[in-house]
């Protein structure tokens, strides 16, 4: 355990709500000269670490007189220093294009892929000091797959998107870019300060947070076999819904919302996003595929990871790289009826789906949006106050649902220009296979379609692929 000093920084309360696991981003570059591309990555990464040196540090258990089970950012351990910030691995007989063509993988295939191309495993000893992030440049015959493994207890997806944007700038120019990211540790300190809570009134956050470990497979006595165990149980299923279908469904859902307030004085939201309706659509497909038990289950719960940077007043800096997310859970038993049933028949017929399906999709999407609108500045400051007051920071973990969603669609990774030797990425994929019924909405590509990735049981995947509504959505 580390005793705090000037070289360490306690992680924020929100950091502590996330599991100590690694996600890995894979960025594919199609190149005429992969060797020069690898040289650009090496140069760019050297500049990046000089600009934001804490990225080369570790996440480690620490001591704090006010809290138990605290983690901090500290200088790297000897074990971490033995892992280079960038490894260059050569695969002269392999091709990036072939990797790009492989979307859906079995859990074992995903695991073998990560072992071959990722810098770090999804799970490491939670009691030990761990790197914040590491890179591998996988040099192949027709390009490079750049993999980045990051510790979720120190960064969320938006934060790592910021890291990649700065890296692209460093690869593009010989001059270090002017970036505001150097004050990241100061921003973490602010989130742990009582001054940020403004003495908010008490709220009950038990709906979205639990004392249980988010991923049971990484508990202390199970972490060493977690990857192999989950690889035998879960496949990664990647698919796309067209942006045209998303817009069409959104218009239909908006058109059937009720114009009057319900008995609880709760009216429908003024708008819904394509994210709201597409995740609701997939949830209905999953419920149908699970059968009557799931469809009739009153407490069926859908969990959404919400980025709260822009929801504070004033907004928390968009360039902040730490965890700035909370969970929004919508349960069917607590959902309001926000749809005008007189309008659903014609709208459903125009779409080509059943009336009851449109009603369920629209109602689920509207309730999710209403719940998300409640995550405002006061809510976030109350949450920070609640987390700060907890003695044991290992007992405040985000809670998932029967199905859980997280979106990094907003990351502009396909727009990042990595310079003349690398250009823009040709493909993006993500590896994480530790949670059943966990859906990631991936960054929007050039066609702006909805690129989604779902971890699920292999047999259930076959059932889902035969679902009529799901097949309609894929057309």
ChimeraX attribute file (.defattr): number of C-alpha atoms within 10 A of each C-alpha:
attribute: neighborCount
match mode: 1-to-1
recipient: residues
	/A:1	14
	/A:2	16
	/A:3	11
	/A:4	15
	/A:5	9
	/A:6	6
	/A:7	10
	/A:8	21
	/A:9	20
	/A:10	24
	/A:11	24
	/A:12	27
	/A:13	27
	/A:14	25
	/A:15	25
	/A:16	25
	/A:17	26
	/A:18	24
	/A:19	20
	/A:20	24
	/A:21	23
	/A:22	23
	/A:23	22
	/A:24	24
	/A:25	22
	/A:26	24
	/A:27	21
	/A:28	24
	/A:29	26
	/A:30	22
	/A:31	20
	/A:32	13
	/A:33	15
	/A:34	22
	/A:35	16
	/A:36	14
	/A:37	25
	/A:38	23
	/A:39	16
	/A:40	22
	/A:41	26
	/A:42	19
	/A:43	17
	/A:44	23
	/A:45	21
	/A:46	17
	/A:47	22
	/A:48	23
	/A:49	14
	/A:50	12
	/A:51	19
	/A:52	17
	/A:53	13
	/A:54	20
	/A:55	21
	/A:56	21
	/A:57	22
	/A:58	25
	/A:59	28
	/A:60	25
	/A:61	22
	/A:62	22
	/A:63	16
	/A:64	15
	/A:65	7
	/A:66	11
	/A:67	15
	/A:68	16
	/A:69	15
	/A:70	23
	/A:71	28
	/A:72	27
	/A:73	27
	/A:74	27
	/A:75	21
	/A:76	19
	/A:77	16
	/A:78	9
	/A:79	11
	/A:80	18
	/A:81	14
	/A:82	9
	/A:83	14
	/A:84	13
	/A:85	20
	/A:86	19
	/A:87	17
	/A:88	18
	/A:89	16
	/A:90	14
	/A:91	14
	/A:92	12
	/A:93	9
	/A:94	15
	/A:95	17
	/A:96	21
	/A:97	17
	/A:98	8
	/A:99	14
	/A:100	14
	/A:101	9
	/A:102	9
	/A:103	12
	/A:104	15
	/A:105	17
	/A:106	19
	/A:107	27
	/A:108	20
	/A:109	15
	/A:110	20
	/A:111	22
	/A:112	14
	/A:113	14
	/A:114	21
	/A:115	13
	/A:116	12
	/A:117	20
	/A:118	27
	/A:119	25
	/A:120	23
	/A:121	17
	/A:122	25
	/A:123	20
	/A:124	17
	/A:125	14
	/A:126	18
	/A:127	11
	/A:128	14
	/A:129	26
	/A:130	23
	/A:131	28
	/A:132	24
	/A:133	25
	/A:134	22
	/A:135	26
	/A:136	24
	/A:137	28
	/A:138	25
	/A:139	26
	/A:140	22
	/A:141	19
	/A:142	17
	/A:143	25
	/A:144	30
	/A:145	29
	/A:146	25
	/A:147	27
	/A:148	25
	/A:149	26
	/A:150	27
	/A:151	25
	/A:152	24
	/A:153	23
	/A:154	30
	/A:155	22
	/A:156	22
	/A:157	24
	/A:158	24
	/A:159	20
	/A:160	25
	/A:161	20
	/A:162	19
	/A:163	19
	/A:164	21
	/A:165	18
	/A:166	25
	/A:167	23
	/A:168	24
	/A:169	22
	/A:170	24
	/A:171	28
	/A:172	23
	/A:173	16
	/A:174	11
	/A:175	10
	/A:176	16
	/A:177	15
	/A:178	10
	/A:179	12
	/A:180	12
	/A:181	18
	/A:182	15
	/A:183	13
	/A:184	16
	/A:185	19
	/A:186	10
	/A:187	17
	/A:188	23
	/A:189	14
	/A:190	13
	/A:191	21
	/A:192	19
	/A:193	14
	/A:194	14
	/A:195	11
	/A:196	15
	/A:197	22
	/A:198	12
	/A:199	11
	/A:200	16
	/A:201	12
	/A:202	10
	/A:203	11
	/A:204	10
	/A:205	15
	/A:206	11
	/A:207	13
	/A:208	19
	/A:209	18
	/A:210	17
	/A:211	15
	/A:212	14
	/A:213	19
	/A:214	20
	/A:215	19
	/A:216	13
	/A:217	19
	/A:218	23
	/A:219	15
	/A:220	12
	/A:221	9
	/A:222	12
	/A:223	19
	/A:224	16
	/A:225	12
	/A:226	20
	/A:227	21
	/A:228	14
	/A:229	16
	/A:230	19
	/A:231	19
	/A:232	15
	/A:233	19
	/A:234	26
	/A:235	25
	/A:236	28
	/A:237	19
	/A:238	19
	/A:239	13
	/A:240	15
	/A:241	18
	/A:242	16
	/A:243	17
	/A:244	12
	/A:245	19
	/A:246	21
	/A:247	15
	/A:248	14
	/A:249	23
	/A:250	22
	/A:251	16
	/A:252	21
	/A:253	26
	/A:254	20
	/A:255	15
	/A:256	23
	/A:257	24
	/A:258	19
	/A:259	13
	/A:260	13
	/A:261	12
	/A:262	13
	/A:263	9
	/A:264	7
	/A:265	7
	/A:266	13
	/A:267	20
	/A:268	22
	/A:269	19
	/A:270	11
	/A:271	13
	/A:272	20
	/A:273	15
	/A:274	18
	/A:275	17
	/A:276	21
	/A:277	28
	/A:278	22
	/A:279	24
	/A:280	22
	/A:281	23
	/A:282	18
	/A:283	22
	/A:284	21
	/A:285	21
	/A:286	22
	/A:287	19
	/A:288	20
	/A:289	22
	/A:290	14
	/A:291	10
	/A:292	10
	/A:293	11
	/A:294	16
	/A:295	15
	/A:296	11
	/A:297	13
	/A:298	13
	/A:299	14
	/A:300	18
	/A:301	19
	/A:302	21
	/A:303	22
	/A:304	26
	/A:305	20
	/A:306	17
	/A:307	19
	/A:308	20
	/A:309	20
	/A:310	14
	/A:311	19
	/A:312	16
	/A:313	12
	/A:314	9
	/A:315	11
	/A:316	14
	/A:317	14
	/A:318	14
	/A:319	19
	/A:320	24
	/A:321	24
	/A:322	23
	/A:323	27
	/A:324	26
	/A:325	21
	/A:326	21
	/A:327	24
	/A:328	24
	/A:329	20
	/A:330	25
	/A:331	18
	/A:332	17
	/A:333	11
	/A:334	12
	/A:335	16
	/A:336	18
	/A:337	22
	/A:338	24
	/A:339	26
	/A:340	15
	/A:341	15
	/A:342	9
	/A:343	17
	/A:344	23
	/A:345	16
	/A:346	13
	/A:347	20
	/A:348	20
	/A:349	12
	/A:350	11
	/A:351	15
	/A:352	12
	/A:353	16
	/A:354	14
	/A:355	18
	/A:356	13
	/A:357	17
	/A:358	28
	/A:359	24
	/A:360	18
	/A:361	25
	/A:362	29
	/A:363	26
	/A:364	28
	/A:365	28
	/A:366	30
	/A:367	25
	/A:368	25
	/A:369	22
	/A:370	21
	/A:371	15
	/A:372	19
	/A:373	11
	/A:374	13
	/A:375	19
	/A:376	15
	/A:377	18
	/A:378	17
	/A:379	18
	/A:380	23
	/A:381	22
	/A:382	22
	/A:383	22
	/A:384	22
	/A:385	25
	/A:386	19
	/A:387	21
	/A:388	21
	/A:389	14
	/A:390	15
	/A:391	15
	/A:392	15
	/A:393	21
	/A:394	20
	/A:395	18
	/A:396	25
	/A:397	21
	/A:398	26
	/A:399	25
	/A:400	25
	/A:401	20
	/A:402	16
	/A:403	21
	/A:404	24
	/A:405	23
	/A:406	18
	/A:407	19
	/A:408	17
	/A:409	21
	/A:410	13
	/A:411	21
	/A:412	15
	/A:413	23
	/A:414	16
	/A:415	13
	/A:416	18
	/A:417	17
	/A:418	25
	/A:419	18
	/A:420	13
	/A:421	20
	/A:422	26
	/A:423	18
	/A:424	19
	/A:425	21
	/A:426	18
	/A:427	20
	/A:428	20
	/A:429	18
	/A:430	19
	/A:431	20
	/A:432	23
	/A:433	24
	/A:434	25
	/A:435	20
	/A:436	19
	/A:437	19
	/A:438	21
	/A:439	23
	/A:440	21
	/A:441	20
	/A:442	22
	/A:443	22
	/A:444	20
	/A:445	19
	/A:446	9
	/A:447	8
	/A:448	13
	/A:449	18
	/A:450	23
	/A:451	19
	/A:452	20
	/A:453	23
	/A:454	25
	/A:455	24
	/A:456	22
	/A:457	19
	/A:458	17
	/A:459	11
	/A:460	14
	/A:461	19
	/A:462	11
	/A:463	13
	/A:464	19
	/A:465	14
	/A:466	11
	/A:467	15
	/A:468	13
	/A:469	21
	/A:470	19
	/A:471	12
	/A:472	13
	/A:473	18
	/A:474	12
	/A:475	9
